[in-house]
Amino acid sequence: MKKKIFSAVLATALATSVGVPTAFACYGVRAMGMGGAFIAVADDVQSVYWNPAGLANVKEKQFGWQKATNNREGINYIDIFELTMPLENGKSGIGLHYTNNREAAVYGTDSNNYAMNYKSSWWTLSYGEKINDKFAVGVNIRQEKESADGTVEGGITTLGKSSNTTYATDLGLFYKESDKLSYGLLIQDSSGRGKEANWRPAVAYRPDNKTIVAFDVYNATEAYHSKREYSIGIEHKFSDKVAIRVGNYHGSMTYGAGVNVDKNIEINVAHLAKDLGGTNLIGAQTKF
């Protein structure tokens, strides 16, 4: 009975949180600095979330880390650890990431329906492979765990530890038309789980070897009966050591920067404004 109540509360809680703005895709400091427009970029360790097909283009072993330094009860993806490894002479790659997705004392839709001391985490295994020099495909297999110390449904409190584990699959496509132009598609929750898949097409343009302009569509088919949203972002490298980023994520501005402290280590920061609550992210990526 407790599990049924917990699942019912969570089904509605996933829509929003009590009293705190929720940003559902604050994944990747570099990507979010670009407004979350990264599906057609997908050229580093963050491909394990944004587009697993991009793993086929990652030439080195990479490790990534991210931490949200504020609003940790109000956003998702508050701590991230990522690992990628190329296979078959750069023709394919695998990735793994652990995400401390959310920790919130109160998480739900309103004061009558919420979970208490809610926690959520993900483990994701990713694989990407080139079909030819231009086209790559990829897949994510994701385990999602949720737990709470109690729930409130319709104002009625039920105490006791509850947990729930589900699995999901994402499909990714990546097409490199030229050195300047690439396309991507992420189909989130393609396995269904009783939900409509979220189709996310994207395009990226590189006018020169220092600049990326990217555009993503979120929820292109308007699944879940919710509106279609857009992301746009720009990254410009001033030198081999410094990059700046700016973007617009679903109507909210984002800003970011990256500094290469040596040829294999990059430190990244991002600030997510307006509806994203002024959230600050810090992270690092290393090649080895």
C-alpha positions as a printed NumPy array, in Angstrom:
array([[  0.   ,   0.   ,   0.   ],
       [  2.83 ,   2.394,   0.896],
       [  4.499,   1.772,  -2.464],
       [  1.259,   2.54 ,  -4.318],
       [  0.833,   5.793,  -2.404],
       [  4.465,   6.717,  -2.972],
       [  4.179,   6.042,  -6.708],
       [  0.982,   8.054,  -6.973],
       [  2.513,  11.062,  -5.259],
       [  5.653,  10.865,  -7.377],
       [  3.652,  10.67 , -10.592],
       [  2.332,  14.153,  -9.866],
       [  5.462,  15.405,  -8.091],
       [  7.547,  14.992, -11.222],
       [  5.657,  17.886, -12.771],
       [  6.986,  20.552, -10.38 ],
       [  8.262,  21.064,  -6.84 ],
       [  6.766,  22.879,  -3.874],
       [  7.678,  26.555,  -3.855],
       [ 10.94 ,  26.26 ,  -5.824],
       [ 11.56 ,  26.768,  -9.565],
       [ 12.494,  23.481, -11.198],
       [ 15.005,  23.183, -14.046],
       [ 14.645,  19.705, -15.465],
       [ 17.765,  19.572, -17.642],
       [ 20.614,  21.331, -15.832],
       [ 22.975,  18.626, -17.029],
       [ 26.498,  19.522, -18.07 ],
       [ 28.223,  22.787, -17.206],
       [ 29.498,  23.372, -20.737],
       [ 26.148,  22.404, -22.291],
       [ 24.088,  24.571, -19.941],
       [ 26.386,  27.541, -20.535],
       [ 25.227,  27.155, -24.15 ],
       [ 21.566,  27.17 , -23.136],
       [ 21.296,  23.378, -23.242],
       [ 21.774,  23.371, -27.029],
       [ 24.15 ,  20.424, -27.201],
       [ 22.471,  17.475, -28.946],
       [ 24.042,  18.274, -32.321],
       [ 27.385,  19.199, -30.681],
       [ 27.896,  16.021, -28.592],
       [ 31.685,  16.009, -28.825],
       [ 32.787,  15.301, -25.25 ],
       [ 31.959,  13.351, -22.083],
       [ 28.566,  15.101, -21.74 ],
       [ 27.357,  13.067, -24.719],
       [ 26.359,  10.37 , -22.213],
       [ 23.296,  12.496, -21.45 ],
       [ 22.737,  14.752, -24.438],
       [ 23.287,  12.343, -27.324],
       [ 24.91 ,   8.905, -26.914],
       [ 25.592,   8.767, -30.673],
       [ 28.239,  11.424, -30.028],
       [ 30.307,   8.882, -28.091],
       [ 31.462,   7.523, -31.451],
       [ 33.191,  10.887, -32.02 ],
       [ 35.018,  11.083, -28.662],
       [ 38.628,  10.099, -29.329],
       [ 40.02 ,  10.002, -25.763],
       [ 39.048,   8.576, -22.408],
       [ 37.317,  11.37 , -20.548],
       [ 36.069,  11.934, -17.01 ],
       [ 33.604,  14.647, -16.036],
       [ 32.291,  16.064, -12.756],
       [ 29.598,  18.642, -11.968],
       [ 28.192,  20.248,  -8.827],
       [ 25.314,  22.675,  -8.354],
       [ 26.51 ,  25.164,  -5.754],
       [ 23.07 ,  26.594,  -4.896],
       [ 19.334,  25.814,  -5.321],
       [ 20.111,  22.175,  -4.63 ],
       [ 16.564,  21.486,  -3.418],
       [ 15.034,  23.158,  -6.461],
       [ 16.83 ,  21.706,  -9.492],
       [ 17.72 ,  18.318, -10.912],
       [ 21.199,  16.907, -11.634],
       [ 22.906,  18.406,  -8.58 ],
       [ 25.963,  16.102,  -8.67 ],
       [ 27.255,  14.276, -11.75 ],
       [ 30.112,  11.878, -12.47 ],
       [ 30.761,  10.767, -16.065],
       [ 33.191,   8.458, -17.827],
       [ 33.656,   7.742, -21.541],
       [ 35.966,   5.367, -23.395],
       [ 36.526,   5.031, -27.169],
       [ 36.403,   1.596, -28.794],
       [ 37.382,   0.099, -32.156],
       [ 39.872,   2.769, -33.208],
       [ 37.439,   5.63 , -32.781],
       [ 34.495,   3.985, -34.518],
       [ 32.484,   3.502, -31.329],
       [ 32.49 ,   4.401, -27.661],
       [ 30.908,   3.603, -24.327],
       [ 29.971,   5.833, -21.434],
       [ 28.763,   5.593, -17.862],
       [ 27.361,   8.248, -15.613],
       [ 26.03 ,   8.499, -12.087],
       [ 23.732,  11.383, -11.271],
       [ 22.633,  12.488,  -7.832],
       [ 19.488,  13.793,  -9.413],
       [ 17.716,  15.53 ,  -6.559],
       [ 17.581,  15.861,  -2.788],
       [ 14.65 ,  17.791,  -1.341],
       [ 13.1  ,  17.967,   2.106],
       [  9.712,  18.499,   0.431],
       [  9.009,  17.539,  -3.186],
       [  5.595,  17.627,  -4.811],
       [  2.927,  19.618,  -6.582],
       [  1.36 ,  21.465,  -3.646],
       [  0.989,  21.47 ,   0.131],
       [ -1.447,  18.519,  -0.005],
       [  0.592,  16.217,  -2.273],
       [  4.308,  15.754,  -1.755],
       [  7.094,  13.411,  -0.724],
       [  9.208,  14.032,   2.377],
       [ 13.017,  13.836,   2.308],
       [ 12.875,  12.855,  -1.332],
       [ 15.98 ,  11.557,  -3.134],
       [ 16.49 ,  10.554,  -6.748],
       [ 19.529,   9.109,  -8.536],
       [ 20.408,   7.714, -11.981],
       [ 22.851,   5.193, -13.339],
       [ 23.167,   5.291, -17.128],
       [ 25.121,   3.059, -19.505],
       [ 25.676,   4.563, -22.97 ],
       [ 26.929,   3.252, -26.299],
       [ 27.56 ,   4.99 , -29.612],
       [ 28.714,   3.615, -32.972],
       [ 29.52 ,   5.071, -36.381],
       [ 27.564,   3.652, -39.286],
       [ 29.808,   5.518, -41.718],
       [ 32.013,   8.636, -41.731],
       [ 28.98 ,  10.909, -41.425],
       [ 26.344,   9.023, -39.449],
       [ 26.369,   7.586, -35.904],
       [ 23.745,   6.031, -33.64 ],
       [ 23.646,   5.566, -29.87 ],
       [ 21.598,   4.285, -26.956],
       [ 21.263,   5.02 , -23.238],
       [ 19.981,   2.451, -20.755],
       [ 19.079,   4.248, -17.559],
       [ 18.136,   3.08 , -14.072],
       [ 16.247,   5.656, -12.024],
       [ 15.873,   5.261,  -8.259],
       [ 13.624,   7.327,  -6.   ],
       [ 13.071,   7.194,  -2.259],
       [ 11.255,   9.135,   0.443],
       [ 10.756,   8.947,   4.203],
       [  7.039,   9.561,   3.861],
       [  4.338,  10.99 ,   1.619],
       [  1.375,  13.324,   1.85 ],
       [ -1.524,  12.615,  -0.509],
       [ -4.662,  14.701,  -0.299],
       [ -3.397,  16.096,   2.991],
       [ -3.08 ,  12.63 ,   4.563],
       [  0.393,  11.78 ,   5.877],
       [  1.87 ,   8.313,   5.494],
       [  5.208,   7.77 ,   7.251],
       [  7.74 ,   5.076,   6.455],
       [ 10.616,   4.603,   4.036],
       [  9.454,   4.02 ,   0.458],
       [ 11.391,   3.508,  -2.753],
       [ 10.789,   2.987,  -6.433],
       [ 13.083,   1.851,  -9.292],
       [ 12.336,   2.243, -12.992],
       [ 14.269,   1.814, -16.237],
       [ 14.297,   3.881, -19.408],
       [ 15.952,   3.873, -22.818],
       [ 17.044,   6.83 , -24.953],
       [ 18.047,   6.694, -28.626],
       [ 20.446,   9.139, -30.247],
       [ 21.316,   9.991, -33.863],
       [ 24.185,  12.168, -35.078],
       [ 24.853,  13.272, -38.662],
       [ 27.917,  15.313, -39.646],
       [ 27.201,  16.858, -43.011],
       [ 30.499,  18.76 , -43.088],
       [ 33.103,  20.251, -40.761],
       [ 30.745,  23.207, -40.361],
       [ 27.309,  21.588, -40.061],
       [ 25.961,  18.725, -37.956],
       [ 22.53 ,  17.451, -36.951],
       [ 21.372,  15.49 , -33.933],
       [ 18.28 ,  13.809, -32.563],
       [ 17.642,  12.522, -29.041],
       [ 14.549,  10.408, -28.417],
       [ 14.185,  10.334, -24.651],
       [ 12.165,   7.603, -22.961],
       [ 11.951,   5.788, -26.273],
       [ 11.048,   2.607, -24.373],
       [  7.804,   4.193, -23.283],
       [  7.266,   3.302, -19.621],
       [  3.689,   4.4  , -20.218],
       [  4.888,   7.816, -21.369],
       [  5.231,   9.431, -24.766],
       [  8.778,   9.75 , -26.051],
       [ 10.359,  13.217, -26.012],
       [ 11.684,  13.953, -29.52 ],
       [ 14.533,  16.48 , -29.453],
       [ 15.945,  17.45 , -32.906],
       [ 18.956,  19.759, -33.122],
       [ 21.437,  21.451, -35.439],
       [ 24.913,  22.923, -34.864],
       [ 26.899,  25.253, -37.125],
       [ 30.612,  25.999, -36.857],
       [ 31.435,  29.15 , -38.889],
       [ 35.102,  28.666, -37.94 ],
       [ 37.173,  26.34 , -35.77 ],
       [ 36.689,  28.552, -32.706],
       [ 32.913,  29.038, -32.73 ],
       [ 29.819,  26.839, -32.371],
       [ 26.236,  28.049, -32.814],
       [ 23.645,  25.433, -31.802],
       [ 19.861,  25.13 , -31.745],
       [ 17.752,  22.421, -30.063],
       [ 14.026,  21.705, -29.908],
       [ 12.644,  20.179, -26.705],
       [  9.429,  18.146, -26.841],
       [  9.042,  18.606, -30.611],
       [  5.913,  16.443, -30.773],
       [  4.414,  18.14 , -27.692],
       [  4.339,  14.915, -25.699],
       [  2.721,  14.844, -22.242],
       [  0.322,  17.479, -23.603],
       [  2.934,  20.128, -22.806],
       [  4.34 ,  22.843, -25.028],
       [  7.303,  22.697, -27.365],
       [ 10.362,  24.635, -26.138],
       [ 13.653,  25.788, -27.636],
       [ 17.316,  26.2  , -26.737],
       [ 19.968,  28.206, -28.529],
       [ 23.601,  28.623, -27.597],
       [ 26.967,  29.933, -28.715],
       [ 30.465,  28.901, -27.686],
       [ 33.496,  30.913, -28.755],
       [ 37.105,  30.04 , -27.969],
       [ 39.294,  33.103, -27.56 ],
       [ 42.357,  30.89 , -27.405],
       [ 43.367,  27.304, -26.691],
       [ 42.799,  28.078, -22.997],
       [ 39.655,  30.229, -22.696],
       [ 36.094,  29.779, -23.997],
       [ 32.968,  31.797, -23.283],
       [ 29.372,  30.651, -23.727],
       [ 25.944,  32.209, -23.804],
       [ 22.53 ,  30.738, -24.47 ],
       [ 18.813,  30.755, -23.924],
       [ 17.289,  27.674, -22.325],
       [ 13.504,  27.545, -22.74 ],
       [ 13.234,  31.304, -22.286],
       [ 15.898,  31.774, -19.615],
       [ 19.361,  33.161, -20.302],
       [ 22.438,  31.139, -19.425],
       [ 26.093,  32.128, -19.321],
       [ 29.259,  30.099, -19.039],
       [ 33.014,  29.944, -19.387],
       [ 35.718,  27.318, -19.612],
       [ 39.429,  27.461, -18.835],
       [ 41.965,  24.826, -19.813],
       [ 44.417,  24.655, -16.922],
       [ 46.538,  22.349, -19.064],
       [ 46.029,  20.434, -22.321],
       [ 44.013,  17.689, -20.577],
       [ 42.02 ,  19.483, -17.848],
       [ 39.221,  22.002, -18.339],
       [ 37.355,  23.845, -15.555],
       [ 33.841,  25.065, -16.433],
       [ 31.315,  27.356, -14.771],
       [ 27.754,  28.312, -15.719],
       [ 25.102,  30.696, -14.423],
       [ 21.434,  29.951, -15.144],
       [ 19.246,  33.036, -14.818],
       [ 15.553,  33.964, -14.545],
       [ 13.244,  30.906, -14.286],
       [ 16.277,  28.707, -13.575],
       [ 16.624,  30.464, -10.243],
       [ 20.054,  32.026, -10.627],
       [ 21.576,  28.575, -10.323],
       [ 25.353,  28.251, -10.447],
       [ 27.161,  25.17 , -11.734],
       [ 30.834,  24.258, -11.513],
       [ 32.552,  21.285, -13.098],
       [ 35.68 ,  19.798, -14.595],
       [ 36.551,  17.542, -17.518],
       [ 39.762,  15.651, -18.005],
       [ 41.226,  13.592, -20.857],
       [ 43.523,  10.648, -20.169]])
